[in-house]
Amino acid sequence: MARILVASMPFAGHVGPMSAITAELVRRGHEVVVYTGAKYRDRFLSAGATWLPWIKATDFDDADLAATFPEVGDGKGFRGTQANGEYVLFGTTAGQIADIMAGAPYDLLVTDQVAFGGAIAGQALGIPWATVTVTPLSLTSRHLPALGMPWTPGGGPLGRARDAASRGLTNALYRRITDPKLNKLRADVGLGPVEPGRLFDGIYSTDLIIAQGVPGLEYPRPDLPPYVHFVGRLAPATSPPGSATPSAADIAADGTAADADTAAAAVAAADAATAAADAVAAAAAVAAAAAAGLAVPRPGPATLHDILADPADSVGAGRPAGRAASPAGPGGSAGLPDWWPELAEAATVVHVTQGTLDMDPADLLRPTMDGLADRDVLVVCTTGGADPATLGPLPSNARAATFLPHDLLLPLVDVMVTNGGWGGVLAALQAGVPLVVAGGSLDKPEVARRVAWSGAGLDLRTGSPKAARIAEAVDRVRSDPAFRTRAGELGAAMTAAGGAPVAVDLIEGLLPS
């Protein structure tokens, strides 16, 4: 079997898909070395990989970037985005290259597309390497506007001229700003310059690009390279019901976990994955039914809630590895809030999330709850790590938790309101749930545009919408079945695309025969 390096930037939204690939590679018998930050070490150790730490590269906590990179501030606006690129992405690249090359040899390298060091190290080592897109595909194209433009591709002569003008302008900017940075990093390891004016095309593999999503979420581009493959959503695989789960002692003795507490957390995650298997199947059934135009009833206590009958099997899918399970509430299962049964009883459930990066509740969480306070809906809010008490008093129809497992929650949801994290959007669509997206920073405005363009939801065109605007958008999505139908079609396509097993089939195709 091969020795494979998997490089993941230490962001929650990157770790999810990269851990799915890692687990599948390990399952097939490969020796997997994972290069990521200390915060997410145990997530990969529990999958059976070994860990290569960030040593030369400056490690950080994605929940508090400003603690390590004060220039990033709150990460919002042009300055926040610029600082993120300068200090977090480019600023850690030289250290990433040094760390990865020090851990060689490898037979193959797999890297997320913003782990620039992984891409450059793979080329410098002269080994096959694959890129995994953890955000929407950002390869430049002569058929699309420049990346970051606040519009979708033009359809007529004027629109195409506008798109071409945007490409010309940004091409000149890339030559002056990004190309010199990339070329300096490449020259330091003996590589030639990137193709000028193409932004980050030079850090995408020309061997294989594994793109999360499906063509229905991607703008048509006749010049899409043949080595780009859409694989749907990269989510950790669930264990078949009844399969054996190793004990905490077994995992600790095997050396794949740092201590008994970490090992116990890994076992809890494995148990949760087994419990979630039927919930994932339910989500796929919801998506397929919606795609076929059938009525989609919400699972009731006799279906989904039966899955949660064992408290030990109801936790972990949405919680970072290593975090202790919250105690069972008066009427709930361990790790799930005591109000969980209300979801199956509610006429309409609206889920609102800001992911784990942009966590100011005033941006989206609080306005959504306020805007829907007088609606006959149950609003389920997740804070992404912050204490729900920071939200203040909740409306009578709102419930809040730090984390909830999406594979259990989303089959019960009618509409999801999100700031546009790509992983959360793909999870919602795979479950057939239409979206209202408020993207404000980084790749999130582009995610919002793609959701609206695809017909599976609405783009609010701001990261901090007013309460009334959110309520109006939710009302529109609820009342127009076309949104749910389209979400179901995309969800069915994502399930059919194959996910991590297909991605690893493609990766193994790069290995020498």
RODO-2510 file (C-alpha; in nm, 4 decimals, decimal comma):
residues 513
     n   res          X          Y          Z
     1     m     0,0000     0,0000     0,0000
     2     a     0,1050     0,3611    -0,0533
     3     r     0,2300     0,6273     0,1893
     4     i     0,0050     0,9272     0,1252
     5     l     0,0323     1,2797     0,2642
     6     v    -0,3005     1,4581     0,3202
     7     a    -0,2661     1,8326     0,3832
     8     s    -0,5567     2,0237     0,5381
     9     m    -0,5643     2,3838     0,6497
    10     p    -0,6779     2,3840     1,0155
    11     f    -1,0253     2,5208     0,9479
    12     a    -1,3353     2,3225     1,0433
    13     g    -1,4808     2,3513     0,6930
    14     h    -1,1612     2,2076     0,5440
    15     v    -1,1065     1,9339     0,8003
    16     g    -1,4486     1,7768     0,7353
    17     p    -1,3947     1,6818     0,3697
    18     m    -1,0237     1,6049     0,4166
    19     s    -1,1010     1,3723     0,7086
    20     a    -1,3567     1,1921     0,4895
    21     i    -1,0879     1,1223     0,2302
    22     t    -0,8410     1,0256     0,5021
    23     a    -1,0804     0,7728     0,6552
    24     e    -1,1475     0,6106     0,3174
    25     l    -0,7760     0,5903     0,2343
    26     v    -0,7062     0,4279     0,5720
    27     r    -0,9967     0,1873     0,5231
    28     r    -0,8330     0,0702     0,2011
    29     g    -0,5064    -0,0026     0,3793
    30     h    -0,2919     0,2981     0,2899
    31     e    -0,0506     0,4618     0,5323
    32     v    -0,1870     0,8149     0,5649
    33     v     0,0144     1,1022     0,7112
    34     v    -0,2001     1,4085     0,7808
    35     y    -0,0501     1,7567     0,7918
    36     t    -0,2794     1,9911     0,9836
    37     g    -0,2911     2,2086     1,2943
    38     a    -0,2883     2,0770     1,6504
    39     k    -0,6540     2,1663     1,7069
    40     y    -0,7675     1,9000     1,4607
    41     r    -0,5006     1,6370     1,5286
    42     d    -0,7363     1,4011     1,7091
    43     r    -0,9948     1,4179     1,4318
    44     f    -0,7457     1,2507     1,1986
    45     l    -0,5871     1,0238     1,4573
    46     s    -0,9292     0,8747     1,5251
    47     a    -0,9547     0,7925     1,1536
    48     g    -0,6345     0,5872     1,1768
    49     a    -0,3879     0,8362     1,0276
    50     t    -0,0602     0,9582     1,1742
    51     w    -0,0081     1,3291     1,2358
    52     l     0,2557     1,5606     1,0935
    53     p     0,2384     1,8813     1,3005
    54     w     0,2735     2,2400     1,1906
    55     i     0,6251     2,3261     1,3150
    56     k     0,7812     2,5746     1,0750
    57     a     0,4335     2,6987     0,9773
    58     t     0,2591     2,9190     1,2335
    59     d    -0,0286     2,7184     1,3794
    60     f    -0,3534     2,8872     1,4817
    61     d    -0,7038     2,8393     1,6182
    62     d    -0,9599     2,8983     1,3437
    63     a    -1,2118     3,0185     1,6033
    64     d    -0,9778     3,3047     1,7026
    65     l    -0,7577     3,3980     1,4069
    66     a    -0,6896     3,7432     1,5483
    67     a    -0,5103     3,5922     1,8482
    68     t    -0,2335     3,4724     1,6140
    69     f    -0,2802     3,7177     1,3280
    70     p    -0,4028     4,0471     1,4791
    71     e    -0,4108     4,2065     1,1341
    72     v    -0,7098     3,9882     1,0421
    73     g    -0,9298     4,1550     1,3059
    74     d    -1,2870     4,0298     1,2771
    75     g    -1,2164     3,9032     0,9250
    76     k    -1,4884     4,1166     0,7686
    77     g    -1,4733     4,3476     0,4715
    78     f    -1,1955     4,4039     0,2200
    79     r    -0,9260     4,4568     0,4816
    80     g    -1,0156     4,1389     0,6673
    81     t    -1,0126     3,9356     0,3460
    82     q    -0,6824     4,0904     0,2373
    83     a    -0,5209     4,0210     0,5752
    84     n    -0,6497     3,6645     0,5696
    85     g    -0,4751     3,6064     0,2392
    86     e    -0,1562     3,7870     0,3361
    87     y    -0,0971     3,6395     0,6808
    88     v    -0,2943     3,3136     0,7005
    89     l    -0,2656     3,1751     0,3471
    90     f     0,0557     3,3197     0,2021
    91     g     0,2131     3,3876     0,5412
    92     t     0,2136     3,0214     0,6458
    93     t     0,3043     2,8730     0,3056
    94     a     0,6852     2,8675     0,3379
    95     g     0,6555     2,6912     0,6723
    96     q     0,4079     2,4411     0,5267
    97     i     0,6494     2,3564     0,2453
    98     a     0,9348     2,3013     0,4910
    99     d     0,7264     2,0827     0,7234
   100     i     0,5863     1,8657     0,4444
   101     m     0,9204     1,8148     0,2694
   102     a     1,0840     1,7258     0,6008
   103     g     0,8325     1,4411     0,6420
   104     a     0,9024     1,2906     0,2968
   105     p     0,9118     1,0473     0,1251
   106     y     0,5542     1,0030     0,0095
   107     d     0,4077     0,8186    -0,2866
   108     l     0,1266     1,0687    -0,3356
   109     l     0,0057     1,3987    -0,1948
   110     v    -0,3562     1,5132    -0,1479
   111     t    -0,4132     1,8745    -0,0467
   112     d    -0,7021     2,1134     0,0020
   113     q    -0,6870     2,3929    -0,2504
   114     v    -0,5900     2,6700    -0,0116
   115     a    -0,3096     2,4741     0,1565
   116     f    -0,0664     2,6420    -0,0813
   117     g     0,2308     2,4723     0,0817
   118     g     0,0954     2,1289    -0,0008
   119     a     0,0588     2,2171    -0,3676
   120     i     0,4090     2,3614    -0,3987
   121     a     0,5675     2,0786    -0,1989
   122     g     0,3981     1,8184    -0,4180
   123     q     0,5410     1,9778    -0,7302
   124     a     0,8857     2,0191    -0,5730
   125     l     0,8941     1,6546    -0,4670
   126     g     0,7991     1,5467    -0,8182
   127     i     0,5243     1,3092    -0,7051
   128     p     0,1632     1,2739    -0,8216
   129     w    -0,0700     1,5051    -0,6324
   130     a    -0,4392     1,5824    -0,6158
   131     t    -0,6282     1,8957    -0,5186
   132     v    -0,9520     1,8777    -0,3175
   133     t    -1,1801     2,1816    -0,3383
   134     v    -1,3175     2,2704     0,0034
   135     t    -1,4856     2,5814    -0,1409
   136     p    -1,6407     2,6354    -0,4861
   137     l    -1,4081     2,5707    -0,7786
   138     s    -1,2100     2,8898    -0,8470
   139     l    -1,0173     2,7989    -1,1627
   140     t    -1,0175     3,0936    -1,4017
   141     s    -1,2099     3,0609    -1,7268
   142     r    -1,2567     3,2683    -2,0386
   143     h    -1,6301     3,1945    -2,0071
   144     l    -1,6760     3,3376    -1,6556
   145     p    -1,6335     3,6738    -1,4848
   146     a    -1,3241     3,7185    -1,2717
   147     l    -1,3370     3,5496    -0,9336
   148     g    -1,5026     3,7691    -0,6729
   149     m    -1,7121     3,9765    -0,9098
   150     p    -2,0593     4,0336    -0,7580
   151     w    -2,2520     3,8856    -1,0491
   152     t    -2,3106     3,5582    -1,2303
   153     p    -2,1827     3,4956    -1,5868
   154     g    -2,3344     3,7180    -1,8532
   155     g    -2,5596     3,5630    -2,1153
   156     g    -2,5681     3,8246    -2,3904
   157     p    -2,3057     4,0322    -2,5732
   158     l    -2,3031     4,3045    -2,3087
   159     g    -2,2766     4,0567    -2,0252
   160     r    -1,9928     3,8704    -2,1929
   161     a    -1,8127     4,1995    -2,2604
   162     r    -1,8511     4,2948    -1,8941
   163     d    -1,7090     3,9566    -1,7894
   164     a    -1,4140     3,9930    -2,0282
   165     a    -1,3408     4,3416    -1,8949
   166     s    -1,3390     4,2085    -1,5379
   167     r    -1,0950     3,9351    -1,6388
   168     g    -0,8648     4,1867    -1,8036
   169     l    -0,8606     4,4112    -1,4980
   170     t    -0,7995     4,1331    -1,2486
   171     n    -0,5386     3,9702    -1,4740
   172     a    -0,3303     4,2856    -1,4416
   173     l    -0,3812     4,2935    -1,0641
   174     y    -0,2843     3,9276    -1,0251
   175     r     0,0389     3,9879    -1,2157
   176     r     0,1309     4,2616    -0,9689
   177     i     0,0013     4,1140    -0,6410
   178     t    -0,0356     3,7348    -0,6288
   179     d     0,2043     3,6156    -0,8986
   180     p     0,5185     3,7586    -0,7314
   181     k     0,4256     3,5949    -0,3996
   182     l     0,3661     3,2545    -0,5559
   183     n     0,6731     3,2776    -0,7767
   184     k     0,9001     3,3618    -0,4814
   185     l     0,7722     3,0602    -0,2869
   186     r     0,8168     2,8367    -0,5908
   187     a     1,1639     2,9665    -0,6729
   188     d     1,2794     2,8877    -0,3191
   189     v     1,2252     2,5156    -0,3923
   190     g     1,3538     2,5220    -0,7494
   191     l     1,0235     2,5603    -0,9365
   192     g     0,9539     2,7942    -1,2260
   193     p     0,6938     3,0721    -1,2282
   194     v     0,3189     3,0248    -1,2572
   195     e     0,1271     3,1152    -1,5703
   196     p     0,0864     3,4925    -1,5321
   197     g    -0,2412     3,6551    -1,4401
   198     r    -0,4305     3,3377    -1,3490
   199     l    -0,4703     3,3999    -0,9727
   200     f    -0,4426     3,0646    -0,7905
   201     d    -0,4596     2,8311    -1,0913
   202     g    -0,0965     2,7440    -1,0214
   203     i    -0,1828     2,5797    -0,6898
   204     y    -0,4392     2,3462    -0,8482
   205     s    -0,3106     2,0067    -0,9550
   206     t    -0,3018     1,9227    -1,3234
   207     d    -0,3079     1,5525    -1,2288
   208     l    -0,6457     1,5508    -1,0520
   209     i    -0,8912     1,7999    -0,9050
   210     i    -1,1597     1,6530    -0,6800
   211     a    -1,4386     1,9103    -0,6747
   212     q    -1,7009     1,9042    -0,4035
   213     g    -2,0463     1,9631    -0,5465
   214     v    -2,2120     1,8717    -0,8747
   215     p    -2,2302     2,0336    -1,2203
   216     g    -2,5690     2,1812    -1,1279
   217     l    -2,3889     2,4138    -0,8845
   218     e    -2,1142     2,5040    -1,1302
   219     y    -2,1439     2,7684    -1,4018
   220     p    -2,1139     2,6220    -1,7527
   221     r    -1,7558     2,6479    -1,8757
   222     p    -1,6540     2,4643    -2,1936
   223     d    -1,2871     2,5005    -2,0957
   224     l    -1,3201     2,2950    -1,7751
   225     p    -1,0105     2,0694    -1,7674
   226     p    -1,0745     1,6948    -1,8083
   227     y    -0,8970     1,6191    -1,4795
   228     v    -1,1712     1,7978    -1,2785
   229     h    -1,4167     1,5494    -1,1275
   230     f    -1,7266     1,6394    -0,9241
   231     v    -1,7846     1,3934    -0,6407
   232     g    -2,0770     1,5451    -0,4500
   233     r    -2,0313     1,5983    -0,0772
   234     l    -1,7246     1,4672     0,1033
   235     a    -1,8704     1,3562     0,4342
   236     p    -1,7216     1,0944     0,6661
   237     a    -1,8651     0,7529     0,5851
   238     t    -2,0958     0,5889     0,8345
   239     s    -2,0306     0,2368     0,9605
   240     p    -2,2692    -0,0388     0,8540
   241     p    -2,5215    -0,1204     1,1268
   242     g    -2,3900    -0,3949     1,3521
   243     s    -2,0250    -0,3469     1,2555
   244     a    -1,7712    -0,3819     1,5334
   245     t    -1,6448    -0,0690     1,7061
   246     p    -1,2999    -0,0790     1,8691
   247     s    -1,2770    -0,0077     2,2380
   248     a    -1,1088     0,3006     2,3798
   249     a    -0,8361     0,0763     2,5171
   250     d    -0,7768    -0,0759     2,1729
   251     i    -0,7384     0,2646     2,0122
   252     a    -0,5082     0,3974     2,2848
   253     a    -0,2927     0,0823     2,2752
   254     d    -0,2639     0,1096     1,8984
   255     g    -0,1004     0,4492     1,9368
   256     t    -0,3550     0,6328     1,7227
   257     a    -0,4767     0,8502     2,0076
   258     a    -0,2841     1,0583     2,2566
   259     d    -0,4627     0,9348     2,5666
   260     a    -0,7644     0,7453     2,6956
   261     d    -0,9881     1,0536     2,6849
   262     t    -0,9046     1,1102     2,3188
   263     a    -0,9560     0,7415     2,2459
   264     a    -1,2947     0,7471     2,4156
   265     a    -1,3922     1,0474     2,2046
   266     a    -1,2910     0,8569     1,8917
   267     v    -1,5071     0,5615     1,9907
   268     a    -1,7997     0,7960     2,0620
   269     a    -1,7585     0,9397     1,7131
   270     a    -1,7612     0,5901     1,5627
   271     d    -2,0760     0,4994     1,7579
   272     a    -2,2413     0,8203     1,6396
   273     a    -2,1513     0,7414     1,2797
   274     t    -2,3231     0,4025     1,3085
   275     a    -2,6330     0,5685     1,4539
   276     a    -2,6405     0,8261     1,1772
   277     a    -2,6430     0,5716     0,8946
   278     d    -3,0205     0,5466     0,8766
   279     a    -3,0514     0,9251     0,9093
   280     v    -2,8273     0,9706     0,6063
   281     a    -3,0424     0,7227     0,4153
   282     a    -3,3489     0,9208     0,5222
   283     a    -3,1892     1,2407     0,3932
   284     a    -3,1174     1,0763     0,0579
   285     a    -3,4763     0,9521     0,0389
   286     v    -3,6055     1,3034     0,1104
   287     a    -3,3857     1,4445    -0,1671
   288     a    -3,4924     1,1780    -0,4169
   289     a    -3,8604     1,2247    -0,3365
   290     a    -3,8344     1,6002    -0,3746
   291     a    -3,6521     1,5603    -0,7049
   292     a    -3,9353     1,3384    -0,8279
   293     g    -4,1929     1,5997    -0,7293
   294     l    -4,3441     1,3843    -0,4542
   295     a    -4,4739     1,5106    -0,1232
   296     v    -4,2023     1,4917     0,1401
   297     p    -4,3344     1,4250     0,4910
   298     r    -4,1099     1,5016     0,7865
   299     p    -3,9820     1,1875     0,9614
   300     g    -4,1799     1,1284     1,2777
   301     p    -4,1037     0,9626     1,6103
   302     a    -4,1557     0,6174     1,4615
   303     t    -3,8718     0,6721     1,2129
   304     l    -3,5930     0,9147     1,2889
   305     h    -3,6530     0,9307     1,6625
   306     d    -3,6272     0,5531     1,6862
   307     i    -3,2704     0,5928     1,5637
   308     l    -3,2024     0,8049     1,8704
   309     a    -3,3439     0,5573     2,1201
   310     d    -2,9985     0,4708     2,2538
   311     p    -2,8478     0,7825     2,4166
   312     a    -2,4958     0,6652     2,3386
   313     d    -2,5695     0,6660     1,9652
   314     s    -2,7060     1,0182     1,9308
   315     v    -2,3961     1,2353     1,9598
   316     g    -2,0841     1,3404     1,7855
   317     a    -2,1518     1,3946     1,4144
   318     g    -2,1608     1,7717     1,4461
   319     r    -1,9192     1,8114     1,7372
   320     p    -1,5429     1,8606     1,7036
   321     a    -1,3495     1,5477     1,7923
   322     g    -1,2408     1,5303     2,1540
   323     r    -1,5137     1,7516     2,2945
   324     a    -1,7095     1,5910     2,5784
   325     a    -2,0733     1,5080     2,5100
   326     s    -2,3238     1,7333     2,6813
   327     p    -2,5408     1,5570     2,9364
   328     a    -2,8845     1,4313     2,8457
   329     g    -3,1656     1,6753     2,9052
   330     p    -3,4858     1,5865     3,0898
   331     g    -3,6489     1,4447     2,7795
   332     g    -3,3587     1,4073     2,5426
   333     s    -3,0782     1,1750     2,4458
   334     a    -2,7194     1,2272     2,5532
   335     g    -2,5654     1,5059     2,3485
   336     l    -2,8986     1,6257     2,2088
   337     p    -3,1051     1,8996     2,3736
   338     d    -3,4199     1,8116     2,5639
   339     w    -3,6272     2,0043     2,3087
   340     w    -3,5152     1,7762     2,0209
   341     p    -3,8538     1,5933     1,9943
   342     e    -4,0191     1,9283     1,9104
   343     l    -3,8616     1,9144     1,5648
   344     a    -4,0776     1,6212     1,4526
   345     e    -4,3881     1,7859     1,5980
   346     a    -4,3401     2,1340     1,4430
   347     a    -4,5309     2,2260     1,1271
   348     t    -4,2248     2,4052     0,9859
   349     v    -3,8619     2,3986     1,0991
   350     v    -3,6127     2,6686     0,9986
   351     h    -3,2460     2,6064     1,0780
   352     v    -3,0069     2,9035     1,1011
   353     t    -2,6291     2,8733     1,1211
   354     q    -2,3204     3,0902     1,0768
   355     g    -2,0798     2,7971     1,0731
   356     t    -1,7623     2,8128     1,2807
   357     l    -1,5734     3,1133     1,1397
   358     d    -1,7930     3,4268     1,1265
   359     m    -1,9619     3,3950     1,4637
   360     d    -2,1017     3,7387     1,5544
   361     p    -2,4666     3,6505     1,6267
   362     a    -2,5760     4,0021     1,5308
   363     d    -2,4896     3,9235     1,1674
   364     l    -2,7419     3,6466     1,1045
   365     l    -2,8461     3,4373     1,4044
   366     r    -3,0210     3,7092     1,6013
   367     p    -3,1860     3,8791     1,2994
   368     t    -3,3238     3,5442     1,1798
   369     m    -3,4785     3,4632     1,5167
   370     d    -3,6196     3,8154     1,5493
   371     g    -3,7556     3,8197     1,1936
   372     l    -3,9347     3,4870     1,2393
   373     a    -4,0531     3,5475     1,5960
   374     d    -4,4144     3,6008     1,4860
   375     r    -4,4203     3,3131     1,2355
   376     d    -4,5678     2,9693     1,2995
   377     v    -4,2263     2,8049     1,2682
   378     l    -3,9710     2,6473     1,4987
   379     v    -3,6336     2,8205     1,4567
   380     v    -3,3338     2,6009     1,5404
   381     c    -3,0127     2,7976     1,5842
   382     t    -2,6577     2,6627     1,6160
   383     t    -2,3822     2,8949     1,7359
   384     g    -2,0812     2,7040     1,5996
   385     g    -1,9004     2,6953     1,9319
   386     a    -2,0172     2,9948     2,1313
   387     d    -2,2278     2,9532     2,4437
   388     p    -2,5938     2,9852     2,3366
   389     a    -2,6380     3,2238     2,6295
   390     t    -2,4518     3,4849     2,4220
   391     l    -2,7617     3,5079     2,2027
   392     g    -2,9583     3,6689     2,4839
   393     p    -3,3285     3,5975     2,5426
   394     l    -3,4759     3,3800     2,2686
   395     p    -3,8175     3,4267     2,1074
   396     s    -4,0717     3,1699     2,2228
   397     n    -4,0445     2,9785     1,8934
   398     a    -3,6630     2,9609     1,8897
   399     r    -3,4245     2,6977     2,0251
   400     a    -3,0440     2,7161     2,0355
   401     a    -2,7505     2,4783     2,0726
   402     t    -2,3768     2,4973     2,0241
   403     f    -2,3626     2,2148     1,7691
   404     l    -2,6170     1,9717     1,6256
   405     p    -2,5378     1,6803     1,3928
   406     h    -2,6501     1,7851     1,0447
   407     d    -2,7152     1,4303     0,9297
   408     l    -2,9775     1,3988     1,2032
   409     l    -3,1083     1,7555     1,1940
   410     l    -3,1472     1,8299     0,8242
   411     p    -3,4071     1,5616     0,7413
   412     l    -3,6343     1,7511     0,9831
   413     v    -3,5696     2,0979     0,8339
   414     d    -3,7854     2,2859     0,5809
   415     v    -3,5563     2,5852     0,5137
   416     m    -3,1953     2,6545     0,6127
   417     v    -3,0665     3,0097     0,6638
   418     t    -2,6866     3,0211     0,6388
   419     n    -2,3932     3,2551     0,5901
   420     g    -2,2782     3,0363     0,3018
   421     g    -2,0246     2,7883     0,4333
   422     w    -1,9759     2,5461     0,1436
   423     g    -1,9857     2,2327     0,3567
   424     g    -2,3110     2,3315     0,5273
   425     v    -2,4705     2,4302     0,1981
   426     l    -2,3794     2,0940     0,0430
   427     a    -2,5149     1,9097     0,3486
   428     a    -2,8458     2,0964     0,3225
   429     l    -2,8806     2,0305    -0,0492
   430     q    -2,7949     1,6634    -0,0112
   431     a    -3,0858     1,6450     0,2338
   432     g    -3,3112     1,8268    -0,0168
   433     v    -3,3364     2,1421     0,1976
   434     p    -3,3696     2,4785     0,0158
   435     l    -3,1619     2,7724     0,1331
   436     v    -3,1551     3,1407     0,2190
   437     v    -2,7912     3,2539     0,2013
   438     a    -2,6370     3,5681     0,3528
   439     g    -2,2754     3,5546     0,2343
   440     g    -2,0563     3,8392     0,3514
   441     s    -1,6876     3,7405     0,3420
   442     l    -1,4272     3,5181     0,1756
   443     d    -1,5924     3,2663    -0,0606
   444     k    -1,9387     3,2995     0,0919
   445     p    -2,0826     3,5638    -0,1466
   446     e    -1,9867     3,3337    -0,4343
   447     v    -2,1598     3,0412    -0,2619
   448     a    -2,4730     3,2552    -0,2250
   449     r    -2,4681     3,3458    -0,5939
   450     r    -2,4355     2,9826    -0,6970
   451     v    -2,7241     2,8744    -0,4759
   452     a    -2,9495     3,1407    -0,6297
   453     w    -2,8254     3,0661    -0,9825
   454     s    -2,8989     2,6951    -0,9330
   455     g    -3,2591     2,7651    -0,8267
   456     a    -3,2214     2,5985    -0,4849
   457     g    -3,2504     2,9131    -0,2756
   458     l    -3,2151     3,2890    -0,2445
   459     d    -2,9120     3,5166    -0,2188
   460     l    -2,9610     3,8055     0,0266
   461     r    -2,6506     3,9786    -0,1174
   462     t    -2,5192     4,0791     0,2240
   463     g    -2,3661     3,9106     0,5254
   464     s    -2,5721     4,1100     0,7732
   465     p    -2,9320     4,1284     0,6476
   466     k    -3,2181     4,2951     0,8323
   467     a    -3,4670     4,0774     1,0181
   468     a    -3,7548     4,1688     0,7880
   469     r    -3,5566     4,0790     0,4786
   470     i    -3,4712     3,7357     0,6176
   471     a    -3,8337     3,6718     0,7086
   472     e    -3,9484     3,7717     0,3607
   473     a    -3,6940     3,5385     0,1998
   474     v    -3,7905     3,2460     0,4246
   475     d    -4,1584     3,3053     0,3460
   476     r    -4,0844     3,3023    -0,0258
   477     v    -3,8808     2,9809    -0,0112
   478     r    -4,1471     2,8119     0,2028
   479     s    -4,4299     2,9108    -0,0301
   480     d    -4,2673     2,8224    -0,3637
   481     p    -4,2209     2,4449    -0,4056
   482     a    -3,9776     2,5014    -0,6923
   483     f    -3,6981     2,5728    -0,4442
   484     r    -3,7437     2,2442    -0,2599
   485     t    -3,7810     2,0544    -0,5865
   486     r    -3,4554     2,1955    -0,7166
   487     a    -3,2775     2,1280    -0,3854
   488     g    -3,3995     1,7692    -0,4099
   489     e    -3,2671     1,7349    -0,7642
   490     l    -2,9243     1,8621    -0,6598
   491     g    -2,9283     1,6398    -0,3512
   492     a    -3,0024     1,3308    -0,5566
   493     a    -2,7213     1,4241    -0,7951
   494     m    -2,4785     1,4669    -0,5057
   495     t    -2,5640     1,1289    -0,3606
   496     a    -2,5215     0,9695    -0,7042
   497     a    -2,1806     1,1398    -0,7467
   498     g    -2,0375     0,9023    -0,4880
   499     g    -1,8575     1,1170    -0,2309
   500     a    -1,5395     0,9944    -0,0613
   501     p    -1,5306     0,6419    -0,2129
   502     v    -1,5339     0,7834    -0,5673
   503     a    -1,2796     1,0501    -0,4693
   504     v    -1,0418     0,7823    -0,3401
   505     d    -1,0943     0,5706    -0,6518
   506     l    -0,9668     0,8702    -0,8486
   507     i    -0,6782     0,9308    -0,6082
   508     e    -0,5677     0,5679    -0,6289
   509     g    -0,5673     0,6042    -1,0057
   510     l    -0,2650     0,8349    -0,9686
   511     l    -0,0556     0,5664    -0,7979
   512     p     0,1900     0,3684    -1,0080
   513     s     0,0390     0,0379    -1,1149
***
